[in-house]
Amino acid sequence: MDFSVDQENATIHVSREFAAPLPKVWAAWTESGLLDQWWAPKPWRAQTKTLDFREGGHWLYAMIGPDGETHWSRADFHAITPLESFTSSDAFCDEQGNVNPAFPRSHWTNAFRQTANATRVTIRIRYETLDQLQKIIEMGFKEGFTAGLENLDDLLDAASK
């Protein structure tokens, strides 16, 4: 996995290949039943309340810890080109999806490309300010997201057997 931080532009760049065909990787990023299986770093788990994957739709989900601690988030979808890319804005929120302004909102661009033997996912996550970016990094974003992507590897590997 390539993970870099561009402080000048308050942006995180992630690039990762998955040993699976593009349609399976796309489905894992866009279907709640699959997202719930990999999105949260273990021992946490993700649980979708609602997912409306369309332009103007949103995903409302919880990250639930082993002791029951729950953190809600929502992703609002802006542009979707099936099997190629989607953009969204992600934020911490309450169980009803009301955004918590005390935490930074991130703006995601996810691009998918089939390679010879895998699918490359390239992600750009932009923040309004460097302080917001630094807050997310301090909260352990890199470690948590890396663990989630490793869960996705496991899910795709199990699906291919």
Residue, then its C-alpha position, 0 to 999 in steps of 0.5 A: m500500500d502506498f500512503s502519503v500525506d500532502q500537508e501543503n494541500a491538506t490531502i491524504h493519498v492512498s493507492r492499493e492493489f487487490a488480487a480480485p477483478l474490478p467488479k468484485v472490488w467495486a461491489a466491496w466498496t459499494e454494497s452494505g453487506l460487503l462493506d460491513q465485513w471489512w470497513a472497520p479495523k478488528p476487533w471493531r466492526a462496521q454496521t450499516k443503518t442505511l446505504d443509498f449508493r447513488e448521486g445524492g444518496h448516503w451511507l449511514y453506518a456505525m463502527i462498533g467496538p468490542d465493548g459496545e462503544t459506537h461511533w456513527s459516520r455518514a458518507d454523502f455521495h456526489a458523483i458516481t461513474p460505475l466501475e470507475s470512480f465515486t466521490s463522497s464527503d465523510a463525517f462523524c455524526d449521530e445515529q440519525g445522521n446529523v453531522n458533528p461539526a466538532f470533527p473534520r469532514s473529509h472529501w474522498t475521491n476513489a478511482f478503480r482500475q483493472t490491471a493485468n492481475a488485480t484491481r488498483v484503487t487510488i484514493r484522495i482524501r482532502y480536508e479543508t485545513l492542515d489542522q483538520l488533516q493532522k487531527i485525523i492522522e492523530m486519531g489513528f486514521k492511517e493505522g485503522f484504514t490500513a487494517g480495514l484494507e487488510n480486511l478487504d484483502d481477506l474478504l476478496d481472498a475468501a470470495s475467490k475460493 
